[in-house]
Amino acid sequence: MAFLARASLNPSYATRREYINLLNPCIDLKNENSFANRLSCRTPIPRKSLVAMASSSSQSAALVPTAEPRNAGTSIMVNGCAGKMGRAVLEAAMAAGLNPVPVALGGPEDAGKILDFGGMQIEIHGPSDRESVLSSTFKDNPDLIVVDYTVPAAVNDNAALYCKVGVPFVMGTTGGDRELLYKTVGDSNVYAVISPQMGKQVVAFLAAMEIMSAQFPGAFSGYDLKVMESHQASKLDVSGTAKAVISCFQKLGAKFDEEQVQLIRDPKLQVELVGVPEEHLSGHAFHMYHLTSPDGTVSFEFQHNVCGRSIYAEGTVDATLFLAKKVRSKADKQIYDMIDVLREGNMR
């Protein structure tokens, strides 16, 4: 995380407008010189301040502790495991001692595929037989926890299916109609962990933001907010994390509409402007929130950068173990988020 507070504008910037343009890289793309100058003016963020996690399976395995016997009884189905995030979660789950079932659900384009995970073969089933496959798998594995890393358009239909079958699930996919999602689960008897962010450390930051916005509403009243977020090109929507942080800043009094979020999906910009390492262009999450006082004399920046997917995969495994415990204990509460997982304090 990087937190910066400035009492006045940095003298290296010619104008306040030039300084603000840091959050609007597209403005200077037609002017190569000014674009390069503007990049050189950015205050470098030391690499040590970044949250960087490896995305390769070999590196991930080195970070995962030896499986504990207590995890051996929990079965897991990772829907969307044909994708990079789903694959990372399944690999982390296997390393943690969870038992993957030999089937998973996916889109029509993945139906019929058989994927290999360290010698474990998993067959992907499409929309046509997903209910029968899920029902029979849950019947054979009553301790089953489903993890969803599919696509935003499938969130609500998938949640409705999980609730119909009665299987507990961890929803890691962002997007969809979130109010409908919570209503669907609330109207059922299904346990679920629903969170737009599975990275434990990032969730802790979000929790701090929630506390600040609740205890100090209006603290940034009148401040102008600019948000820039960079993700791999395959992520089409505004991240759930950005939406949550924006909501906190709005409660704190900052002026902002979600449509103003600047999405950086161009690999060239991600490397040259944002500073994403080339090896992580296919999997990263760099966010910057910039606040400026009404008179332009004070500015704040909140930044969190993540390389790779391991931070999310490990958090998802913790959420799965947490949910399995709640199911076994027949807990009164039904819907949880990652803050609940953090508060439990039993993360690996």
Sequence and secondary structure as in RCSB ss.txt:
>XXXX:A:sequence
MAFLARASLNPSYATRREYINLLNPCIDLKNENSFANRLSCRTPIPRKSLVAMASSSSQSAALVPTAEPRNAGTS
IMVNGCAGKMGRAVLEAAMAAGLNPVPVALGGPEDAGKILDFGGMQIEIHGPSDRESVLSSTFKDNPDLIVVDYT
VPAAVNDNAALYCKVGVPFVMGTTGGDRELLYKTVGDSNVYAVISPQMGKQVVAFLAAMEIMSAQFPGAFSGYDL
KVMESHQASKLDVSGTAKAVISCFQKLGAKFDEEQVQLIRDPKLQVELVGVPEEHLSGHAFHMYHLTSPDGTVSF
EFQHNVCGRSIYAEGTVDATLFLAKKVRSKADKQIYDMIDVLREGNMR
>XXXX:A:secstr
 EEEEESS  TTSSSHHHHHGGG GGGGTT HHHHHHHHHHS    GGGSEE   SHHHHHHHS    GGGTT E
EEEETTTSHHHHHHHHHHHHTT EE SEEE  TTTTT EEEETTEEEEEE GGGHHHHHHHHHHH TT EEEE S
 GGGHHHHHHHHHHHT  EEE    S HHHHHHHHHTSS  EEE S   HHHHHHHHHHHHHHHHSTTTTTT EE
EEEEEE TT  S  HHHHHHHHHHHHTT B  GGG EEE  HHHIIIII   GGGTTSEEEEEEEEE TTSS EE
EEEEEEESSHHHHHHHHHHHHHHHHHHHHT S  EE HHHHHHH    
